Amino acid sequence: MIDLREVDWRERARGFGAAAGGAPVTYGLMALCCAVFLMSPLSGFNPVYGDADALLAAQAGYFERWGVIPSELLDGSAHAALTPLTALFVHGSWLHLLGNMLFLYVFGAMAEERMGRLEFTLFYLVCGYFALVAYAVVHADSDQTLVGASGAISAVLGAFLYLFPKARVTSLFPFLFFLPLRFPAWIVLVFWFVLQWLAARGAGSGPGVAYLAHVAGFAAGFLYAWVRFRGTRVKVPATATEGESQP
C-alpha cells in the first residue's frame, strides 16, 4: 500500500485543480465492478442462472456478450466496438476481481485527486479501451475472450509513476518471503512493468493473463501523464517520518 505519512499531496493536488472530497470516481469504479460481478453468473450468488451445466452455459454466454473477442473486434459491428468498454467491468473470478480492485484502491485515489474527477474518469475509460484494443489487434485471430479492468488500472499505475515517483509503496515480494517492505513508487512500478513486458513477450493468445494489455495500458498512462502534466508534477519527499497512521 501507499505510505502517505511523508506527503501533503492532497492539498498540493487540489492546488492544481483536482476536486476536493476524496476519490469518488475510484471508489465508484470499484463498487461498480463488484456489483457487476455479484450479479453475474460468475459469482455463484445469483440463483437465476441455475447450477451445473446451466451455470456453465450462462458463464460462457456472459463472456461472449460482454468480453472482447479479438477475432470479432475489427469486424465493424457496433456491439464488438463497445466490448472494450463493457469488458472493463467484467471479471473472470473472485481472485481476478480482488486483485484488480486492490491495485485500483492503492493507486487510484491519488491519481484521481491529481487529475480531477472528470479527467480521471475519461482517462480510465479511454486508456482501458486502448489497452484491450491493442491486445486484440496483436492477436487478431484469437477467439479467446478478454475481460477485466487490468488494462485501465495499468494506465493508472503508469500515470502514478510519472506523477508520484517518490511516494512510498508498501509491497510484498514472494522472493523476500512476503515481507512488507517500503520502496519508492518508481522502483515498485518499474519492476512491475518489466515483469509484465517479459511475460508479454512469452505469452500467446490462449487463455491466461493478457500481459500485453497491461503493457499497453501502462505505457498509455505514463505517456498521458507526461504530456498532460509535464512541468507541473507534484514533488514528494523521499523519506518518511514516524508516528502517524497510514491507510
C-alpha positions in Angstrom: 0.0 0.0 0.0 1.0 3.6 -0.3 2.6 5.3 2.7 1.2 8.8 2.9 2.9 9.8 6.1 5.5 11.9 4.5 3.4 13.8 1.9 0.9 16.6 1.9 -0.1 15.7 -1.6 -3.8 16.2 -1.1 -3.6 19.9 -0.6 -0.9 20.2 -3.3 -3.0 18.2 -5.7 -6.1 20.4 -5.1 -3.9 23.4 -5.9 -3.6 22.0 -9.4 -7.3 21.9 -9.9 -8.3 18.4 -8.6 -11.6 18.2 -6.9 -11.8 18.1 -3.1 -13.8 15.4 -1.3 -11.8 12.3 -1.7 -11.8 10.0 -4.7 -15.5 9.2 -5.5 -14.7 8.0 -9.1 -12.1 5.5 -7.9 -14.5 4.1 -5.2 -17.4 4.2 -7.6 -15.5 2.2 -10.2 -14.6 -0.3 -7.5 -18.2 -0.6 -6.4 -19.5 -0.9 -9.9 -17.0 -3.7 -10.7 -18.0 -5.6 -7.5 -21.7 -5.1 -8.2 -21.4 -6.4 -11.8 -19.5 -9.4 -10.6 -22.0 -10.2 -7.8 -24.9 -10.1 -10.3 -23.1 -12.1 -12.9 -23.2 -15.9 -13.3 -19.5 -15.9 -12.2 -20.0 -15.1 -8.5 -22.2 -18.1 -7.8 -24.6 -15.9 -5.8 -27.3 -15.3 -8.4 -29.7 -18.3 -8.5 -31.3 -17.1 -11.7 -28.6 -18.7 -13.7 -29.2 -22.2 -12.2 -26.4 -24.6 -11.5 -24.2 -27.3 -13.1 -24.5 -27.3 -16.9 -26.9 -24.3 -17.0 -24.5 -22.2 -14.9 -21.5 -23.1 -17.2 -23.5 -22.2 -20.3 -24.6 -18.9 -18.7 -20.9 -18.1 -17.9 -19.8 -18.8 -21.4 -22.6 -16.7 -22.9 -21.8 -13.9 -20.4 -18.2 -13.7 -21.5 -19.1 -13.8 -25.2 -21.6 -11.0 -24.8 -19.6 -8.6 -22.7 -16.0 -9.5 -23.3 -13.6 -8.7 -26.1 -13.2 -11.4 -28.8 -10.2 -10.2 -30.8 -11.2 -12.0 -34.0 -14.6 -10.2 -33.9 -13.5 -6.8 -32.7 -12.4 -5.4 -36.1 -15.5 -6.7 -38.0 -17.2 -3.3 -37.8 -20.2 -4.3 -35.7 -21.4 -1.8 -33.1 -21.6 -4.5 -30.4 -18.0 -5.6 -30.9 -16.8 -2.0 -30.8 -18.4 -1.5 -27.4 -17.0 -4.6 -25.8 -13.6 -3.0 -24.9 -15.7 -0.7 -22.6 -18.0 -3.4 -21.2 -15.1 -5.8 -20.6 -13.5 -3.3 -18.2 -16.3 -4.2 -15.7 -16.3 -7.9 -16.2 -14.0 -10.2 -14.1 -13.5 -13.9 -14.5 -13.2 -14.9 -10.8 -13.1 -13.7 -7.3 -9.3 -13.6 -7.4 -9.3 -11.7 -10.6 -11.7 -9.1 -9.2 -10.0 -8.7 -5.8 -6.5 -8.4 -7.3 -7.6 -5.6 -9.7 -9.6 -3.8 -7.0 -6.6 -3.8 -4.7 -4.4 -2.1 -7.3 -7.1 0.4 -8.1 -7.7 1.2 -4.4 -4.0 1.7 -3.7 -3.1 3.8 -6.7 -6.4 5.3 -8.0 -7.2 7.8 -5.3 -4.0 9.9 -5.6 -4.2 9.8 -9.4 -7.8 10.9 -9.3 -7.2 13.8 -7.0 -4.3 14.9 -9.1 -6.3 14.8 -12.4 -9.7 15.7 -11.1 -12.9 13.6 -11.3 -13.9 14.1 -14.9 -10.5 13.9 -16.4 -9.7 10.8 -14.4 -12.9 9.1 -15.5 -12.2 9.8 -19.2 -8.5 8.8 -18.7 -9.5 5.5 -17.1 -12.1 4.6 -19.8 -10.0 5.7 -22.8 -6.8 4.1 -21.7 -8.6 0.9 -20.7 -10.3 0.8 -24.1 -7.0 1.4 -25.8 -5.2 -1.4 -23.8 -7.8 -4.0 -24.8 -7.9 -3.0 -28.4 -4.1 -3.1 -28.6 -4.1 -6.7 -27.3 -6.9 -7.6 -29.8 -5.0 -6.1 -32.7 -1.9 -8.0 -32.0 -3.9 -11.2 -31.5 -6.4 -10.6 -34.2 -7.0 -14.3 -35.0 -7.7 -15.2 -31.4 -11.2 -16.4 -30.3 -10.3 -16.2 -26.6 -12.5 -13.8 -24.7 -10.7 -10.9 -22.9 -12.2 -9.3 -19.8 -11.1 -7.3 -16.8 -10.1 -3.8 -15.7 -6.4 -4.5 -15.6 -5.6 -2.6 -18.8 -7.2 0.6 -17.3 -5.6 0.0 -13.9 -2.2 -0.5 -15.6 -2.8 3.0 -17.1 -3.4 4.4 -13.6 -0.1 2.8 -12.5 1.7 4.4 -15.4 0.3 7.8 -14.6 1.1 7.3 -10.9 4.7 6.5 -11.8 5.1 9.9 -13.5 3.1 11.9 -11.0 4.3 10.5 -7.7 7.6 8.6 -8.3 8.9 9.2 -4.8 5.7 8.2 -2.9 6.4 5.2 -0.6 4.7 2.0 -1.5 4.5 -0.9 0.9 4.9 -4.1 -1.2 5.0 -7.8 -0.7 7.7 -9.7 -2.8 7.4 -13.5 -2.9 11.2 -13.9 -3.2 11.6 -11.9 0.0 9.2 -14.2 1.9 6.3 -11.8 1.5 7.8 -9.3 4.0 6.0 -5.9 3.8 8.7 -3.6 2.7 8.5 0.1 1.7 10.0 1.3 -1.5 9.7 4.5 -3.7 6.9 4.0 -6.2 9.2 4.2 -9.1 11.1 1.1 -8.0 8.0 -0.9 -7.5 6.2 0.2 -10.7 9.2 -0.1 -12.9 9.8 -3.6 -11.5 6.2 -4.5 -12.2 6.3 -3.1 -15.7 9.4 -5.1 -16.6 7.8 -8.3 -15.3 4.7 -7.6 -17.5 6.9 -6.9 -20.5 8.8 -10.1 -20.1 5.7 -12.1 -19.6 4.0 -10.5 -22.6 6.9 -11.5 -24.8 6.5 -15.1 -23.9 2.7 -15.2 -23.8 0.5 -16.5 -26.6 -3.1 -15.7 -27.4 -4.6 -18.5 -25.5 -6.3 -18.5 -22.0 -4.4 -16.8 -19.3 -3.3 -13.3 -18.3 -3.3 -10.6 -21.1 0.1 -9.2 -20.2 0.2 -7.2 -23.4 -2.9 -5.3 -22.4 -1.0 -4.4 -19.1 2.0 -3.2 -21.0 -0.1 -1.1 -23.4 -2.2 0.4 -20.6 0.8 1.3 -18.5 2.6 2.9 -21.4 -0.5 4.9 -22.4 -1.0 6.1 -18.8 2.6 7.2 -18.4 2.7 9.0 -21.7 -0.6 10.8 -21.0 0.7 12.0 -17.6 4.0 13.0 -19.2 2.3 15.1 -21.9 -0.6 16.5 -19.7 1.4 17.3 -16.5 4.9 17.9 -17.7 6.4 20.7 -15.7 3.7 20.6 -13.0 4.5 17.2 -11.4 3.8 17.1 -7.6 7.1 16.7 -5.7 7.0 14.2 -2.9 9.8 13.8 -0.3 11.7 10.6 -0.5 11.9 9.9 3.3 9.1 9.2 5.7 8.6 10.3 9.3 7.3 8.1 12.0 4.4 8.4 14.4 1.3 8.9 12.2 -1.1 6.4 10.8 -1.1 5.2 7.2 -4.1 4.0 5.2 
